[in-house]
Amino acid sequence: MIDFKMLAIASLATLSACAEPEPRSVQYFEANLDEARNVVQSCTAGDMRGDECSNANVAVETAEGNARFERFRGKK
């Protein structure tokens, strides 16, 4: 019986290690815009998909919008 419990625990540990990593956040991509642009490019090409694509896209669009606004205001 003890061997069965140990096998079950080892199996659960192995399965949890195989889970997909959590997608990087919008804030992460805002701090790493070059990486965000690479992810968006991969997503557009169809190499990636999911929450990470949308998070990277939001970060890139926000940065580009902020840059346009600053140019409009004459700051850059």
mmJSON file of the N, C-alpha and C atoms, coordinates in Angstrom:
{"data_MODEL":{"atom_site":{
"group_PDB":["ATOM","ATOM","ATOM","ATOM","ATOM","ATOM","ATOM","ATOM","ATOM","ATOM","ATOM","ATOM","ATOM","ATOM","ATOM","ATOM","ATOM","ATOM","ATOM","ATOM","ATOM","ATOM","ATOM","ATOM","ATOM","ATOM","ATOM","ATOM","ATOM","ATOM","ATOM","ATOM","ATOM","ATOM","ATOM","ATOM","ATOM","ATOM","ATOM","ATOM","ATOM","ATOM","ATOM","ATOM","ATOM","ATOM","ATOM","ATOM","ATOM","ATOM","ATOM","ATOM","ATOM","ATOM","ATOM","ATOM","ATOM","ATOM","ATOM","ATOM","ATOM","ATOM","ATOM","ATOM","ATOM","ATOM","ATOM","ATOM","ATOM","ATOM","ATOM","ATOM","ATOM","ATOM","ATOM","ATOM","ATOM","ATOM","ATOM","ATOM","ATOM","ATOM","ATOM","ATOM","ATOM","ATOM","ATOM","ATOM","ATOM","ATOM","ATOM","ATOM","ATOM","ATOM","ATOM","ATOM","ATOM","ATOM","ATOM","ATOM","ATOM","ATOM","ATOM","ATOM","ATOM","ATOM","ATOM","ATOM","ATOM","ATOM","ATOM","ATOM","ATOM","ATOM","ATOM","ATOM","ATOM","ATOM","ATOM","ATOM","ATOM","ATOM","ATOM","ATOM","ATOM","ATOM","ATOM","ATOM","ATOM","ATOM","ATOM","ATOM","ATOM","ATOM","ATOM","ATOM","ATOM","ATOM","ATOM","ATOM","ATOM","ATOM","ATOM","ATOM","ATOM","ATOM","ATOM","ATOM","ATOM","ATOM","ATOM","ATOM","ATOM","ATOM","ATOM","ATOM","ATOM","ATOM","ATOM","ATOM","ATOM","ATOM","ATOM","ATOM","ATOM","ATOM","ATOM","ATOM","ATOM","ATOM","ATOM","ATOM","ATOM","ATOM","ATOM","ATOM","ATOM","ATOM","ATOM","ATOM","ATOM","ATOM","ATOM","ATOM","ATOM","ATOM","ATOM","ATOM","ATOM","ATOM","ATOM","ATOM","ATOM","ATOM","ATOM","ATOM","ATOM","ATOM","ATOM","ATOM","ATOM","ATOM","ATOM","ATOM","ATOM","ATOM","ATOM","ATOM","ATOM","ATOM","ATOM","ATOM","ATOM","ATOM","ATOM","ATOM","ATOM","ATOM","ATOM","ATOM","ATOM","ATOM","ATOM","ATOM","ATOM","ATOM","ATOM","ATOM"],
"id":[1,2,3,4,5,6,7,8,9,10,11,12,13,14,15,16,17,18,19,20,21,22,23,24,25,26,27,28,29,30,31,32,33,34,35,36,37,38,39,40,41,42,43,44,45,46,47,48,49,50,51,52,53,54,55,56,57,58,59,60,61,62,63,64,65,66,67,68,69,70,71,72,73,74,75,76,77,78,79,80,81,82,83,84,85,86,87,88,89,90,91,92,93,94,95,96,97,98,99,100,101,102,103,104,105,106,107,108,109,110,111,112,113,114,115,116,117,118,119,120,121,122,123,124,125,126,127,128,129,130,131,132,133,134,135,136,137,138,139,140,141,142,143,144,145,146,147,148,149,150,151,152,153,154,155,156,157,158,159,160,161,162,163,164,165,166,167,168,169,170,171,172,173,174,175,176,177,178,179,180,181,182,183,184,185,186,187,188,189,190,191,192,193,194,195,196,197,198,199,200,201,202,203,204,205,206,207,208,209,210,211,212,213,214,215,216,217,218,219,220,221,222,223,224,225,226,227,228],
"type_symbol":["N","C","C","N","C","C","N","C","C","N","C","C","N","C","C","N","C","C","N","C","C","N","C","C","N","C","C","N","C","C","N","C","C","N","C","C","N","C","C","N","C","C","N","C","C","N","C","C","N","C","C","N","C","C","N","C","C","N","C","C","N","C","C","N","C","C","N","C","C","N","C","C","N","C","C","N","C","C","N","C","C","N","C","C","N","C","C","N","C","C","N","C","C","N","C","C","N","C","C","N","C","C","N","C","C","N","C","C","N","C","C","N","C","C","N","C","C","N","C","C","N","C","C","N","C","C","N","C","C","N","C","C","N","C","C","N","C","C","N","C","C","N","C","C","N","C","C","N","C","C","N","C","C","N","C","C","N","C","C","N","C","C","N","C","C","N","C","C","N","C","C","N","C","C","N","C","C","N","C","C","N","C","C","N","C","C","N","C","C","N","C","C","N","C","C","N","C","C","N","C","C","N","C","C","N","C","C","N","C","C","N","C","C","N","C","C","N","C","C","N","C","C","N","C","C","N","C","C"],
"label_atom_id":["N","CA","C","N","CA","C","N","CA","C","N","CA","C","N","CA","C","N","CA","C","N","CA","C","N","CA","C","N","CA","C","N","CA","C","N","CA","C","N","CA","C","N","CA","C","N","CA","C","N","CA","C","N","CA","C","N","CA","C","N","CA","C","N","CA","C","N","CA","C","N","CA","C","N","CA","C","N","CA","C","N","CA","C","N","CA","C","N","CA","C","N","CA","C","N","CA","C","N","CA","C","N","CA","C","N","CA","C","N","CA","C","N","CA","C","N","CA","C","N","CA","C","N","CA","C","N","CA","C","N","CA","C","N","CA","C","N","CA","C","N","CA","C","N","CA","C","N","CA","C","N","CA","C","N","CA","C","N","CA","C","N","CA","C","N","CA","C","N","CA","C","N","CA","C","N","CA","C","N","CA","C","N","CA","C","N","CA","C","N","CA","C","N","CA","C","N","CA","C","N","CA","C","N","CA","C","N","CA","C","N","CA","C","N","CA","C","N","CA","C","N","CA","C","N","CA","C","N","CA","C","N","CA","C","N","CA","C","N","CA","C","N","CA","C","N","CA","C","N","CA","C","N","CA","C","N","CA","C","N","CA","C","N","CA","C"],
"label_alt_id":[null,null,null,null,null,null,null,null,null,null,null,null,null,null,null,null,null,null,null,null,null,null,null,null,null,null,null,null,null,null,null,null,null,null,null,null,null,null,null,null,null,null,null,null,null,null,null,null,null,null,null,null,null,null,null,null,null,null,null,null,null,null,null,null,null,null,null,null,null,null,null,null,null,null,null,null,null,null,null,null,null,null,null,null,null,null,null,null,null,null,null,null,null,null,null,null,null,null,null,null,null,null,null,null,null,null,null,null,null,null,null,null,null,null,null,null,null,null,null,null,null,null,null,null,null,null,null,null,null,null,null,null,null,null,null,null,null,null,null,null,null,null,null,null,null,null,null,null,null,null,null,null,null,null,null,null,null,null,null,null,null,null,null,null,null,null,null,null,null,null,null,null,null,null,null,null,null,null,null,null,null,null,null,null,null,null,null,null,null,null,null,null,null,null,null,null,null,null,null,null,null,null,null,null,null,null,null,null,null,null,null,null,null,null,null,null,null,null,null,null,null,null,null,null,null,null,null,null],
"label_comp_id":["MET","MET","MET","ILE","ILE","ILE","ASP","ASP","ASP","PHE","PHE","PHE","LYS","LYS","LYS","MET","MET","MET","LEU","LEU","LEU","ALA","ALA","ALA","ILE","ILE","ILE","ALA","ALA","ALA","SER","SER","SER","LEU","LEU","LEU","ALA","ALA","ALA","THR","THR","THR","LEU","LEU","LEU","SER","SER","SER","ALA","ALA","ALA","CYS","CYS","CYS","ALA","ALA","ALA","GLU","GLU","GLU","PRO","PRO","PRO","GLU","GLU","GLU","PRO","PRO","PRO","ARG","ARG","ARG","SER","SER","SER","VAL","VAL","VAL","GLN","GLN","GLN","TYR","TYR","TYR","PHE","PHE","PHE","GLU","GLU","GLU","ALA","ALA","ALA","ASN","ASN","ASN","LEU","LEU","LEU","ASP","ASP","ASP","GLU","GLU","GLU","ALA","ALA","ALA","ARG","ARG","ARG","ASN","ASN","ASN","VAL","VAL","VAL","VAL","VAL","VAL","GLN","GLN","GLN","SER","SER","SER","CYS","CYS","CYS","THR","THR","THR","ALA","ALA","ALA","GLY","GLY","GLY","ASP","ASP","ASP","MET","MET","MET","ARG","ARG","ARG","GLY","GLY","GLY","ASP","ASP","ASP","GLU","GLU","GLU","CYS","CYS","CYS","SER","SER","SER","ASN","ASN","ASN","ALA","ALA","ALA","ASN","ASN","ASN","VAL","VAL","VAL","ALA","ALA","ALA","VAL","VAL","VAL","GLU","GLU","GLU","THR","THR","THR","ALA","ALA","ALA","GLU","GLU","GLU","GLY","GLY","GLY","ASN","ASN","ASN","ALA","ALA","ALA","ARG","ARG","ARG","PHE","PHE","PHE","GLU","GLU","GLU","ARG","ARG","ARG","PHE","PHE","PHE","ARG","ARG","ARG","GLY","GLY","GLY","LYS","LYS","LYS","LYS","LYS","LYS"],
"label_asym_id":["A","A","A","A","A","A","A","A","A","A","A","A","A","A","A","A","A","A","A","A","A","A","A","A","A","A","A","A","A","A","A","A","A","A","A","A","A","A","A","A","A","A","A","A","A","A","A","A","A","A","A","A","A","A","A","A","A","A","A","A","A","A","A","A","A","A","A","A","A","A","A","A","A","A","A","A","A","A","A","A","A","A","A","A","A","A","A","A","A","A","A","A","A","A","A","A","A","A","A","A","A","A","A","A","A","A","A","A","A","A","A","A","A","A","A","A","A","A","A","A","A","A","A","A","A","A","A","A","A","A","A","A","A","A","A","A","A","A","A","A","A","A","A","A","A","A","A","A","A","A","A","A","A","A","A","A","A","A","A","A","A","A","A","A","A","A","A","A","A","A","A","A","A","A","A","A","A","A","A","A","A","A","A","A","A","A","A","A","A","A","A","A","A","A","A","A","A","A","A","A","A","A","A","A","A","A","A","A","A","A","A","A","A","A","A","A","A","A","A","A","A","A","A","A","A","A","A","A"],
"label_entity_id":["1","1","1","1","1","1","1","1","1","1","1","1","1","1","1","1","1","1","1","1","1","1","1","1","1","1","1","1","1","1","1","1","1","1","1","1","1","1","1","1","1","1","1","1","1","1","1","1","1","1","1","1","1","1","1","1","1","1","1","1","1","1","1","1","1","1","1","1","1","1","1","1","1","1","1","1","1","1","1","1","1","1","1","1","1","1","1","1","1","1","1","1","1","1","1","1","1","1","1","1","1","1","1","1","1","1","1","1","1","1","1","1","1","1","1","1","1","1","1","1","1","1","1","1","1","1","1","1","1","1","1","1","1","1","1","1","1","1","1","1","1","1","1","1","1","1","1","1","1","1","1","1","1","1","1","1","1","1","1","1","1","1","1","1","1","1","1","1","1","1","1","1","1","1","1","1","1","1","1","1","1","1","1","1","1","1","1","1","1","1","1","1","1","1","1","1","1","1","1","1","1","1","1","1","1","1","1","1","1","1","1","1","1","1","1","1","1","1","1","1","1","1","1","1","1","1","1","1"],
"label_seq_id":[1,1,1,2,2,2,3,3,3,4,4,4,5,5,5,6,6,6,7,7,7,8,8,8,9,9,9,10,10,10,11,11,11,12,12,12,13,13,13,14,14,14,15,15,15,16,16,16,17,17,17,18,18,18,19,19,19,20,20,20,21,21,21,22,22,22,23,23,23,24,24,24,25,25,25,26,26,26,27,27,27,28,28,28,29,29,29,30,30,30,31,31,31,32,32,32,33,33,33,34,34,34,35,35,35,36,36,36,37,37,37,38,38,38,39,39,39,40,40,40,41,41,41,42,42,42,43,43,43,44,44,44,45,45,45,46,46,46,47,47,47,48,48,48,49,49,49,50,50,50,51,51,51,52,52,52,53,53,53,54,54,54,55,55,55,56,56,56,57,57,57,58,58,58,59,59,59,60,60,60,61,61,61,62,62,62,63,63,63,64,64,64,65,65,65,66,66,66,67,67,67,68,68,68,69,69,69,70,70,70,71,71,71,72,72,72,73,73,73,74,74,74,75,75,75,76,76,76],
"pdbx_PDB_ins_code":[null,null,null,null,null,null,null,null,null,null,null,null,null,null,null,null,null,null,null,null,null,null,null,null,null,null,null,null,null,null,null,null,null,null,null,null,null,null,null,null,null,null,null,null,null,null,null,null,null,null,null,null,null,null,null,null,null,null,null,null,null,null,null,null,null,null,null,null,null,null,null,null,null,null,null,null,null,null,null,null,null,null,null,null,null,null,null,null,null,null,null,null,null,null,null,null,null,null,null,null,null,null,null,null,null,null,null,null,null,null,null,null,null,null,null,null,null,null,null,null,null,null,null,null,null,null,null,null,null,null,null,null,null,null,null,null,null,null,null,null,null,null,null,null,null,null,null,null,null,null,null,null,null,null,null,null,null,null,null,null,null,null,null,null,null,null,null,null,null,null,null,null,null,null,null,null,null,null,null,null,null,null,null,null,null,null,null,null,null,null,null,null,null,null,null,null,null,null,null,null,null,null,null,null,null,null,null,null,null,null,null,null,null,null,null,null,null,null,null,null,null,null,null,null,null,null,null,null],
"Cartn_x":[0.818,0.0,0.867,1.955,2.851,3.478,3.834,4.422,3.44,2.156,1.145,1.038,1.077,1.01,2.22,3.378,4.594,4.544,4.015,3.879,2.906,1.804,0.815,1.411,2.152,2.774,3.812,4.61,5.62,4.967,3.845,3.131,2.582,1.985,1.45,2.553,3.668,4.788,5.295,5.354,5.81,4.837,3.543,2.54,2.505,2.665,2.645,3.88,4.973,6.182,6.025,5.112,4.896,3.909,3.305,2.318,2.991,2.206,2.739,3.056,4.114,4.428,3.386,3.231,2.288,2.746,1.809,2.221,2.773,3.747,4.331,3.281,3.331,2.307,2.566,1.55,1.68,2.789,2.852,3.874,5.274,5.43,6.735,7.104,6.171,6.458,6.643,5.97,6.192,7.627,8.173,9.554,10.564,10.118,10.992,10.37,10.347,9.644,10.25,11.557,12.163,11.67,11.597,11.096,9.612,8.861,7.438,7.264,8.085,7.984,8.326,9.306,9.643,8.493,7.829,6.697,5.55,5.268,4.199,4.514,5.768,6.174,5.97,6.321,6.122,4.639,3.847,2.401,1.78,2.225,1.72,2.086,3.267,3.719,3.032,2.342,1.653,2.492,3.672,4.552,4.132,3.412,2.951,1.492,0.826,-0.534,-0.872,-1.93,-2.367,-2.268,-2.335,-2.341,-1.063,0.042,1.299,1.282,0.652,0.538,-0.259,-1.396,-2.219,-1.538,-0.851,-0.141,0.972,1.73,2.804,2.23,1.134,0.511,0.009,-0.607,-1.081,0.099,1.189,2.358,2.936,3.041,3.594,2.662,1.359,0.412,0.392,0.481,0.502,1.751,2.893,4.147,4.11,3.6,3.522,2.534,1.419,0.445,1.018,1.747,2.39,3.418,4.175,5.184,4.509,3.405,2.669,2.141,1.608,1.072,2.167,3.323,4.44,4.912,4.938,5.3,4.266,2.989,1.91,2.059,2.428,2.603,3.906,4.764,6.026,7.121,6.956,7.949,9.115,8.915,10.011,10.096],
"Cartn_y":[-1.191,0.0,1.262,1.216,2.373,2.603,1.549,1.694,2.348,2.022,2.62,4.12,4.517,5.938,6.682,6.084,6.723,6.854,5.833,5.874,6.974,7.085,8.122,9.509,9.709,11.01,11.338,10.363,10.58,10.897,10.229,10.482,11.897,12.332,13.694,14.732,14.497,15.434,15.52,14.396,14.37,15.103,14.876,15.532,17.037,17.463,18.896,19.581,18.868,19.436,19.614,18.884,18.959,20.049,20.704,21.741,22.904,23.553,24.694,25.833,26.574,27.716,28.816,29.614,30.727,31.737,32.285,33.268,34.526,35.135,36.369,37.481,38.383,39.424,40.61,41.448,42.69,43.552,43.602,44.408,43.903,42.586,42.033,42.511,42.42,42.817,44.326,45.118,46.563,46.897,46.108,46.314,45.711,44.828,44.138,44.23,45.445,45.679,44.927,44.766,44.021,42.58,41.994,40.624,40.57,41.589,41.648,41.719,42.512,42.611,41.277,40.558,39.235,38.253,38.31,37.421,37.756,39.043,39.45,38.968,39.078,38.608,37.095,36.35,34.895,34.544,35.307,35.056,35.357,36.429,36.791,35.733,35.146,34.099,32.755,32.665,31.423,30.448,30.874,30.002,29.911,30.912,30.954,31.366,31.062,31.557,31.481,32.14,32.088,33.426,33.356,34.569,35.378,34.701,35.42,36.312,35.852,36.672,37.943,37.785,38.966,39.9,39.365,40.223,41.006,40.359,41.046,42.1,41.772,42.709,43.949,43.77,44.911,45.8,45.2,45.98,46.783,46.166,46.86,47.984,47.708,48.738,49.907,49.61,50.669,51.532,50.904,51.654,52.516,51.955,52.725,53.878,53.645,54.718,55.826,55.455,56.462,57.265,56.605,57.298,58.277,57.849,58.749,59.969,59.741,60.84,61.825,61.307,62.184,62.99,62.374,63.12,64.204,63.88,64.824,66.04,65.769,66.849,67.592,67.089,67.764,67.429,66.348,65.973,65.207,64.538,63.763,64.019],
"Cartn_z":[0.0,0.0,0.0,0.732,0.787,-0.583,-1.287,-2.611,-3.581,-3.457,-4.318,-4.052,-2.785,-2.439,-2.978,-2.859,-3.369,-4.884,-5.559,-7.015,-7.42,-6.687,-6.99,-6.796,-5.726,-5.464,-6.528,-6.903,-7.946,-9.279,-9.578,-10.838,-10.868,-9.772,-9.716,-9.841,-9.218,-9.315,-10.749,-11.424,-12.812,-13.719,-13.531,-14.359,-14.127,-12.901,-12.631,-13.215,-13.334,-13.929,-15.438,-16.042,-17.486,-17.882,-16.935,-17.227,-17.952,-18.817,-19.561,-18.601,-18.882,-18.021,-18.195,-17.18,-17.217,-18.275,-19.065,-20.073,-19.408,-20.078,-19.546,-19.614,-18.665,-18.53,-19.456,-19.555,-20.326,-19.725,-18.397,-17.735,-18.072,-18.152,-18.532,-19.93,-20.852,-22.224,-22.355,-21.522,-21.547,-21.142,-20.246,-19.807,-20.781,-21.671,-22.635,-24.031,-24.579,-25.839,-27.02,-27.059,-28.163,-28.167,-27.006,-26.899,-27.273,-26.867,-27.216,-28.726,-29.374,-30.847,-31.511,-30.963,-31.502,-31.324,-30.179,-29.928,-30.882,-31.057,-31.981,-33.391,-33.8,-35.124,-35.245,-34.219,-34.23,-34.267,-33.552,-33.54,-34.899,-35.515,-36.836,-37.864,-37.722,-38.639,-38.362,-37.21,-36.865,-36.063,-35.638,-34.861,-33.401,-32.908,-31.521,-31.507,-30.388,-30.195,-28.717,-28.337,-26.946,-26.245,-24.913,-24.103,-24.24,-24.44,-24.571,-25.813,-26.879,-28.095,-27.812,-27.146,-26.879,-25.889,-24.889,-23.933,-24.612,-25.475,-26.195,-27.128,-27.791,-28.715,-27.985,-26.825,-26.036,-25.632,-25.206,-24.794,-25.955,-27.127,-28.3,-28.738,-28.797,-29.213,-28.229,-26.939,-25.926,-26.071,-26.254,-26.412,-27.67,-28.759,-30.007,-29.878,-29.193,-28.964,-28.101,-27.067,-26.216,-26.995,-27.855,-28.667,-29.634,-30.25,-31.155,-30.396,-29.207,-28.405,-28.015,-27.64,-27.276,-28.494,-29.66,-30.877,-31.176,-30.977,-31.209,-30.283,-29.038,-28.071,-28.28,-29.165,-29.448,-28.453,-27.722,-26.723,-27.309,-28.437,-29.031,-30.506],
"occupancy":[1.0,1.0,1.0,1.0,1.0,1.0,1.0,1.0,1.0,1.0,1.0,1.0,1.0,1.0,1.0,1.0,1.0,1.0,1.0,1.0,1.0,1.0,1.0,1.0,1.0,1.0,1.0,1.0,1.0,1.0,1.0,1.0,1.0,1.0,1.0,1.0,1.0,1.0,1.0,1.0,1.0,1.0,1.0,1.0,1.0,1.0,1.0,1.0,1.0,1.0,1.0,1.0,1.0,1.0,1.0,1.0,1.0,1.0,1.0,1.0,1.0,1.0,1.0,1.0,1.0,1.0,1.0,1.0,1.0,1.0,1.0,1.0,1.0,1.0,1.0,1.0,1.0,1.0,1.0,1.0,1.0,1.0,1.0,1.0,1.0,1.0,1.0,1.0,1.0,1.0,1.0,1.0,1.0,1.0,1.0,1.0,1.0,1.0,1.0,1.0,1.0,1.0,1.0,1.0,1.0,1.0,1.0,1.0,1.0,1.0,1.0,1.0,1.0,1.0,1.0,1.0,1.0,1.0,1.0,1.0,1.0,1.0,1.0,1.0,1.0,1.0,1.0,1.0,1.0,1.0,1.0,1.0,1.0,1.0,1.0,1.0,1.0,1.0,1.0,1.0,1.0,1.0,1.0,1.0,1.0,1.0,1.0,1.0,1.0,1.0,1.0,1.0,1.0,1.0,1.0,1.0,1.0,1.0,1.0,1.0,1.0,1.0,1.0,1.0,1.0,1.0,1.0,1.0,1.0,1.0,1.0,1.0,1.0,1.0,1.0,1.0,1.0,1.0,1.0,1.0,1.0,1.0,1.0,1.0,1.0,1.0,1.0,1.0,1.0,1.0,1.0,1.0,1.0,1.0,1.0,1.0,1.0,1.0,1.0,1.0,1.0,1.0,1.0,1.0,1.0,1.0,1.0,1.0,1.0,1.0,1.0,1.0,1.0,1.0,1.0,1.0,1.0,1.0,1.0,1.0,1.0,1.0,1.0,1.0,1.0,1.0,1.0,1.0],
"B_iso_or_equiv":[0.0,0.0,0.0,0.0,0.0,0.0,0.0,0.0,0.0,0.0,0.0,0.0,0.0,0.0,0.0,0.0,0.0,0.0,0.0,0.0,0.0,0.0,0.0,0.0,0.0,0.0,0.0,0.0,0.0,0.0,0.0,0.0,0.0,0.0,0.0,0.0,0.0,0.0,0.0,0.0,0.0,0.0,0.0,0.0,0.0,0.0,0.0,0.0,0.0,0.0,0.0,0.0,0.0,0.0,0.0,0.0,0.0,0.0,0.0,0.0,0.0,0.0,0.0,0.0,0.0,0.0,0.0,0.0,0.0,0.0,0.0,0.0,0.0,0.0,0.0,0.0,0.0,0.0,0.0,0.0,0.0,0.0,0.0,0.0,0.0,0.0,0.0,0.0,0.0,0.0,0.0,0.0,0.0,0.0,0.0,0.0,0.0,0.0,0.0,0.0,0.0,0.0,0.0,0.0,0.0,0.0,0.0,0.0,0.0,0.0,0.0,0.0,0.0,0.0,0.0,0.0,0.0,0.0,0.0,0.0,0.0,0.0,0.0,0.0,0.0,0.0,0.0,0.0,0.0,0.0,0.0,0.0,0.0,0.0,0.0,0.0,0.0,0.0,0.0,0.0,0.0,0.0,0.0,0.0,0.0,0.0,0.0,0.0,0.0,0.0,0.0,0.0,0.0,0.0,0.0,0.0,0.0,0.0,0.0,0.0,0.0,0.0,0.0,0.0,0.0,0.0,0.0,0.0,0.0,0.0,0.0,0.0,0.0,0.0,0.0,0.0,0.0,0.0,0.0,0.0,0.0,0.0,0.0,0.0,0.0,0.0,0.0,0.0,0.0,0.0,0.0,0.0,0.0,0.0,0.0,0.0,0.0,0.0,0.0,0.0,0.0,0.0,0.0,0.0,0.0,0.0,0.0,0.0,0.0,0.0,0.0,0.0,0.0,0.0,0.0,0.0,0.0,0.0,0.0,0.0,0.0,0.0,0.0,0.0,0.0,0.0,0.0,0.0],
"pdbx_formal_charge":[null,null,null,null,null,null,null,null,null,null,null,null,null,null,null,null,null,null,null,null,null,null,null,null,null,null,null,null,null,null,null,null,null,null,null,null,null,null,null,null,null,null,null,null,null,null,null,null,null,null,null,null,null,null,null,null,null,null,null,null,null,null,null,null,null,null,null,null,null,null,null,null,null,null,null,null,null,null,null,null,null,null,null,null,null,null,null,null,null,null,null,null,null,null,null,null,null,null,null,null,null,null,null,null,null,null,null,null,null,null,null,null,null,null,null,null,null,null,null,null,null,null,null,null,null,null,null,null,null,null,null,null,null,null,null,null,null,null,null,null,null,null,null,null,null,null,null,null,null,null,null,null,null,null,null,null,null,null,null,null,null,null,null,null,null,null,null,null,null,null,null,null,null,null,null,null,null,null,null,null,null,null,null,null,null,null,null,null,null,null,null,null,null,null,null,null,null,null,null,null,null,null,null,null,null,null,null,null,null,null,null,null,null,null,null,null,null,null,null,null,null,null,null,null,null,null,null,null],
"auth_seq_id":[1,1,1,2,2,2,3,3,3,4,4,4,5,5,5,6,6,6,7,7,7,8,8,8,9,9,9,10,10,10,11,11,11,12,12,12,13,13,13,14,14,14,15,15,15,16,16,16,17,17,17,18,18,18,19,19,19,20,20,20,21,21,21,22,22,22,23,23,23,24,24,24,25,25,25,26,26,26,27,27,27,28,28,28,29,29,29,30,30,30,31,31,31,32,32,32,33,33,33,34,34,34,35,35,35,36,36,36,37,37,37,38,38,38,39,39,39,40,40,40,41,41,41,42,42,42,43,43,43,44,44,44,45,45,45,46,46,46,47,47,47,48,48,48,49,49,49,50,50,50,51,51,51,52,52,52,53,53,53,54,54,54,55,55,55,56,56,56,57,57,57,58,58,58,59,59,59,60,60,60,61,61,61,62,62,62,63,63,63,64,64,64,65,65,65,66,66,66,67,67,67,68,68,68,69,69,69,70,70,70,71,71,71,72,72,72,73,73,73,74,74,74,75,75,75,76,76,76],
"auth_comp_id":["MET","MET","MET","ILE","ILE","ILE","ASP","ASP","ASP","PHE","PHE","PHE","LYS","LYS","LYS","MET","MET","MET","LEU","LEU","LEU","ALA","ALA","ALA","ILE","ILE","ILE","ALA","ALA","ALA","SER","SER","SER","LEU","LEU","LEU","ALA","ALA","ALA","THR","THR","THR","LEU","LEU","LEU","SER","SER","SER","ALA","ALA","ALA","CYS","CYS","CYS","ALA","ALA","ALA","GLU","GLU","GLU","PRO","PRO","PRO","GLU","GLU","GLU","PRO","PRO","PRO","ARG","ARG","ARG","SER","SER","SER","VAL","VAL","VAL","GLN","GLN","GLN","TYR","TYR","TYR","PHE","PHE","PHE","GLU","GLU","GLU","ALA","ALA","ALA","ASN","ASN","ASN","LEU","LEU","LEU","ASP","ASP","ASP","GLU","GLU","GLU","ALA","ALA","ALA","ARG","ARG","ARG","ASN","ASN","ASN","VAL","VAL","VAL","VAL","VAL","VAL","GLN","GLN","GLN","SER","SER","SER","CYS","CYS","CYS","THR","THR","THR","ALA","ALA","ALA","GLY","GLY","GLY","ASP","ASP","ASP","MET","MET","MET","ARG","ARG","ARG","GLY","GLY","GLY","ASP","ASP","ASP","GLU","GLU","GLU","CYS","CYS","CYS","SER","SER","SER","ASN","ASN","ASN","ALA","ALA","ALA","ASN","ASN","ASN","VAL","VAL","VAL","ALA","ALA","ALA","VAL","VAL","VAL","GLU","GLU","GLU","THR","THR","THR","ALA","ALA","ALA","GLU","GLU","GLU","GLY","GLY","GLY","ASN","ASN","ASN","ALA","ALA","ALA","ARG","ARG","ARG","PHE","PHE","PHE","GLU","GLU","GLU","ARG","ARG","ARG","PHE","PHE","PHE","ARG","ARG","ARG","GLY","GLY","GLY","LYS","LYS","LYS","LYS","LYS","LYS"],
"auth_asym_id":["A","A","A","A","A","A","A","A","A","A","A","A","A","A","A","A","A","A","A","A","A","A","A","A","A","A","A","A","A","A","A","A","A","A","A","A","A","A","A","A","A","A","A","A","A","A","A","A","A","A","A","A","A","A","A","A","A","A","A","A","A","A","A","A","A","A","A","A","A","A","A","A","A","A","A","A","A","A","A","A","A","A","A","A","A","A","A","A","A","A","A","A","A","A","A","A","A","A","A","A","A","A","A","A","A","A","A","A","A","A","A","A","A","A","A","A","A","A","A","A","A","A","A","A","A","A","A","A","A","A","A","A","A","A","A","A","A","A","A","A","A","A","A","A","A","A","A","A","A","A","A","A","A","A","A","A","A","A","A","A","A","A","A","A","A","A","A","A","A","A","A","A","A","A","A","A","A","A","A","A","A","A","A","A","A","A","A","A","A","A","A","A","A","A","A","A","A","A","A","A","A","A","A","A","A","A","A","A","A","A","A","A","A","A","A","A","A","A","A","A","A","A","A","A","A","A","A","A"],
"auth_atom_id":["N","CA","C","N","CA","C","N","CA","C","N","CA","C","N","CA","C","N","CA","C","N","CA","C","N","CA","C","N","CA","C","N","CA","C","N","CA","C","N","CA","C","N","CA","C","N","CA","C","N","CA","C","N","CA","C","N","CA","C","N","CA","C","N","CA","C","N","CA","C","N","CA","C","N","CA","C","N","CA","C","N","CA","C","N","CA","C","N","CA","C","N","CA","C","N","CA","C","N","CA","C","N","CA","C","N","CA","C","N","CA","C","N","CA","C","N","CA","C","N","CA","C","N","CA","C","N","CA","C","N","CA","C","N","CA","C","N","CA","C","N","CA","C","N","CA","C","N","CA","C","N","CA","C","N","CA","C","N","CA","C","N","CA","C","N","CA","C","N","CA","C","N","CA","C","N","CA","C","N","CA","C","N","CA","C","N","CA","C","N","CA","C","N","CA","C","N","CA","C","N","CA","C","N","CA","C","N","CA","C","N","CA","C","N","CA","C","N","CA","C","N","CA","C","N","CA","C","N","CA","C","N","CA","C","N","CA","C","N","CA","C","N","CA","C","N","CA","C","N","CA","C","N","CA","C","N","CA","C","N","CA","C","N","CA","C"],
"pdbx_PDB_model_num":[1,1,1,1,1,1,1,1,1,1,1,1,1,1,1,1,1,1,1,1,1,1,1,1,1,1,1,1,1,1,1,1,1,1,1,1,1,1,1,1,1,1,1,1,1,1,1,1,1,1,1,1,1,1,1,1,1,1,1,1,1,1,1,1,1,1,1,1,1,1,1,1,1,1,1,1,1,1,1,1,1,1,1,1,1,1,1,1,1,1,1,1,1,1,1,1,1,1,1,1,1,1,1,1,1,1,1,1,1,1,1,1,1,1,1,1,1,1,1,1,1,1,1,1,1,1,1,1,1,1,1,1,1,1,1,1,1,1,1,1,1,1,1,1,1,1,1,1,1,1,1,1,1,1,1,1,1,1,1,1,1,1,1,1,1,1,1,1,1,1,1,1,1,1,1,1,1,1,1,1,1,1,1,1,1,1,1,1,1,1,1,1,1,1,1,1,1,1,1,1,1,1,1,1,1,1,1,1,1,1,1,1,1,1,1,1,1,1,1,1,1,1,1,1,1,1,1,1]
}}}
